[in-house]
């Protein structure tokens, strides 16, 4: 527990803050993710998300490192805006990840019944790619993340910090090797 003044009311309160967070602790937060032009990509307060905050276990790799850093000095109820450059988010676009796959006439015919240009497809390894072109001779896929090359802005609100999962009173954390 850390004594801090709550930013909205100025009263002294004893709260667990992200500055004292350890891997395995749970963080509940609201966020809005936008592109540089203001386009909203995701918002926990949206109707699609039923206005519910998300709860994430610290140290499980679910957050971009710079978002974890930003949370580290926030108090419950505090809001912060963080801008991530593309390299710190989903990465920069890589031309080498746009690949053309030759197809036999039979494969091309089969693909046309399954895939359309502009559609995301799931590959056998579980990754996803965007179909850029499909013709009688080849299939062209973009395996960059759809948000690769995009700078992102996150509006964060730290709602709550709580203890993580315990098994028989012992904290459970992810083993990193």
Secondary structure, DSSP 8 states (H G I E B T S, - for coil): -EEEE-TTT--EEEE--GGG--TT-EEEEEEEEEETT--EEEETTSTTTTT--EEEETTSS-S-HHHHHHHTT--TT-EEEEEE-GGGTT----GGGEEEEE--HHHHHHHHTT--TT-EEE-TTS-EEEEEEE-SSEEEEE-S-TTTT--EEEEEEEEEEE---EETTEE------
